[in-house]
Amino acid sequence: MQFKIRDFSVGESGEITGYDSSDSSYRKKLLSMGLTKGTVVTVTKTAPLGDPVELTVRGYKLSLRKAEADILELRRQNNDR
């Protein structure tokens, strides 16, 4: 089952499985930031109104608007909560 960043709560992780095909130019920017297929991302913070969202990716923190992050298609990871 495919999920988007908006489906995740703080502390949840997902593996990137693909990209929404609607915006190929922004997809290239995401790829250059290390958001490639197979990479695990964790939602670490959200702003008080829910946008932007902070992700941990490959050991660094990255803040993206939810609309931009929703280009990512994710598979939910098992979290030890």
C-alpha positions in Angstrom: 0.0 0.0 0.0 1.3 3.4 -1.0 1.3 6.3 1.5 2.1 10.0 1.4 4.0 12.1 4.0 0.6 13.6 5.1 -0.4 10.0 6.3 2.5 9.9 8.8 2.7 11.2 12.3 5.8 12.4 14.1 8.2 9.5 14.8 6.9 7.3 11.9 9.1 6.1 9.1 8.6 5.1 5.5 10.6 3.8 2.6 10.5 5.7 -0.6 9.0 3.4 -3.3 8.4 5.9 -6.1 7.3 9.4 -7.1 4.1 11.1 -8.2 4.4 11.6 -11.9 2.7 15.0 -12.0 5.8 17.1 -11.2 9.0 15.7 -12.8 11.0 19.0 -12.4 10.5 19.0 -8.6 11.2 15.2 -8.5 14.7 16.0 -9.7 15.2 18.4 -6.8 14.1 15.7 -4.4 16.5 13.2 -5.9 19.4 15.7 -5.5 18.5 16.0 -1.8 19.0 12.3 -1.4 15.3 11.3 -1.5 15.9 8.3 -3.8 14.0 5.0 -4.0 14.8 2.7 -1.1 15.7 5.5 1.3 14.0 5.5 4.6 12.6 8.8 5.9 11.4 9.6 9.4 9.0 12.5 10.2 10.7 14.3 13.1 8.7 17.5 13.5 5.8 19.4 12.0 5.2 23.1 12.3 2.3 24.3 14.6 -0.1 24.5 11.6 1.2 21.3 10.1 3.4 22.8 7.3 6.3 22.5 6.8 7.3 19.0 7.9 10.8 18.1 9.1 12.2 14.7 7.9 15.3 12.8 8.9 17.0 11.4 5.7 20.4 9.7 5.5 21.4 11.2 8.9 20.4 14.8 8.2 17.3 16.9 8.7 15.3 18.2 5.8 12.3 20.5 5.9 9.8 20.4 3.1 6.3 21.8 2.5 3.8 19.0 2.7 2.6 19.6 -0.9 6.2 19.2 -2.1 6.9 16.1 0.1 3.6 14.5 -1.2 5.4 13.8 -4.5 7.0 11.0 -2.6 5.3 7.6 -2.5 6.1 5.7 0.6 5.7 2.2 2.2 5.2 2.3 6.0 8.0 0.9 8.1 7.5 -1.0 11.3 8.4 1.4 14.2 9.3 0.1 17.6 7.0 2.3 19.7 
